[in-house]
Amino acid sequence: MADYRVPREDMQFVLQDVFQVDKDWAQFGELAELDMETAVAIIDEGAKLAETLIAPNARAADEEGVQFNDGVVTTPKGYKENFKQLAEGGWVGVTANPEFGGMGLPKSISAQYEEMLCAADISFSLYSGLTAGAIMTIDQHGDDTLKATYLERMISGQWTGSMCLTEPHAGTDLGIIRSKAIPNDDGSFAISGTKIFITGGEHDLAENIVHLVLAKLPDAPAGSKGISLFLVPKFLVNQDGSLGERNGVTCGSIEHKMGIHASATCVLNFDGATGWLVGEPHKGLPAMFTMMNYERLGVGIQGLGAAARSYQNALEYAQDRIQGRGAKVTRDMAKEADPLIVHGDVRRMLLTMKAFVEGGRAFSTYVGQQLDIAKYAQDPAQKARAEALVQLLTPVAKAFLTDTGFEATVIGQQVFGGHGFIREWGQEQLVRDARIAQIYEGTNGIQALDLLGRKVAGSRGEMLKPLLDDIQALLAQPQAGLEKEYQQLAQATQIVADVTKKVLTKVADDENIINSVAVEYLYLIGYVAFAYMWLRMAKVAEPLIGERPYLASKVKTAKFYMARILPRIHGLVGAIEDGSESLYMHEVGEF
């Protein structure tokens, strides 16, 4: 596998030139002292860790995997030392509250750091990523005692966190979980039940693990409205902050998985474990969604990171591998054969990966920017608009980034040919590791239902308007040399508006339409959102080519995306307009 190189230049271009996030920071009191020079320095420091510490160990860690012996989980060689170094640098608390020792950085910066960490090693990134989400949930919903007891040690990486939702019989449908929480006399609760697929549920990287657990109180109403959230530490904590006795939570086994072999995916058994309520009774799911919504963007970035690594590997291989003769204009008869990169189909694959990676980087930054505005802006209208965009785009970020990310890893494998199928070159690991991101944190089909059902149909299309308004604002500012691309985006945006109107019109007469066309609708929004990203980048890049010649590639890739990838939406429109008819022609017994 090629050495991983963090695309620092492109990250800075997206942050500074395309989205001008430093202008936002200057308006936010809490971020006013942050400037682009500092942001670039932070990215450089994170890049050093990713390139020199984490990425070189990824393949060996995958080969070794995590080990399970009598309830004890051991991570691969190098993980414990690397995690300690990561934690000592403050990277576990990148976005965490400075009051408890966090860096307090905006999401637009942490999105870049998360991408490089995932590109270096998805398995390793999960331990700190889940901890960051747990930190945020406790900070927003925990009481002062929980914050004082846990946050500083979690932010420092001394302790880590996990989220415990899924049970053997309850995955997407959390309303039917069976885990119970019985009140104790001292205000704590006795938590009992079994949770499965718990990432980082047990390991040897930290001295304590803080589990956030969904369970039901004895008086809980039925369904999801009866779920409460509890903090359950692996070791109880004494008054002075030292660790006490082992709590009633144990690891029963670890899963043997297709990928992310170095990530401990655990079955956790809670047997009267002592826990504390986080937030209000029966409102645990909304509190957990604080963590899950950030994690969903984070999972999307996992797909992006894998795609970025795949592109770098495939590009280097295509430049070095000599095979066959190219077209006359690229043919070098002085050599035995030409490099793969001269061949049209290889170029198609490389440009598709490049379009997904750089478009995805811009999109994740755009969503991160909206999260920052929603968190830090003083103007209520500005905050509300950003919050609406975040709600709309979170399922798109999770699903579209992971689907295109997986596609890019498979394409990279194809560029390698037979070498992509064997372990030596590292491509097959990227394919295996990227695959889970389409499944966990809510499968991509569930994300599509959330987008079309809850967000678009649920708001009668109102929640879609801020995105379309942003696109229209760009279309109102033409750029010479991009006339065709402006027209292509304008047409695609009109298609979104027309298709959305048709679907909303059919909802009253076709009860199955949302479920039947949600995935195609999410792809439609995803491809058009990426087109918006590409035109926005190209508009900024075009006038800068003279002083930064490398940006010529940005404009050319935008043209490729518009010409070769955006047209995929036309097939999606036909499927959406079919509604549920072709899906529900079969009786259940006819399958």
Salt bridges, closest charged atoms under 4 A:
ASP10 OD2 - ARG361 NH1 2.65
ASP10 OD1 - LYS554 NZ 2.53
ASP17 OD2 - ARG548 NH1 2.90
ASP44 OD1 - ARG8 NE 3.10
GLU45 OE2 - LYS48 NZ 3.11
GLU51 OE2 - ARG8 NH1 3.01
ASP62 OD1 - HIS261 ND1 3.17
ASP62 OD2 - ARG432 NH2 2.84
GLU63 OE2 - ARG59 NE 3.86
GLU63 OE1 - ARG423 NH1 2.71
GLU114 OE2 - LYS107 NZ 2.62
GLU115 OE2 - ARG361 NH2 2.67
GLU167 OE1 - HIS169 NE2 3.83
GLU167 OE2 - LYS195 NZ 2.92
GLU202 OE2 - LYS234 NZ 2.73
GLU202 OE1 - ARG246 NH2 3.88
ASP219 OD1 - HIS282 NE2 3.63
GLU280 OE1 - LYS283 NZ 3.50
GLU316 OE1 - ARG5 NH1 3.78
ASP338 OD1 - ARG325 NH1 3.56
ASP345 OD1 - ARG348 NE 2.72
GLU358 OE2 - LYS354 NZ 2.66
GLU358 OE1 - LYS554 NZ 2.84
GLU407 OE2 - ARG568 NH2 3.01
GLU428 OE2 - ARG423 NE 3.85
GLU428 OE1 - ARG432 NE 2.66
ASP450 OD1 - ARG454 NH1 3.94
ASP450 OD2 - LYS455 NZ 3.02
GLU462 OE2 - LYS465 NZ 2.85
ASP470 OD1 - ARG385 NH2 2.68
GLU485 OE1 - LYS559 NZ 3.20
GLU577 OE2 - LYS502 NZ 2.73
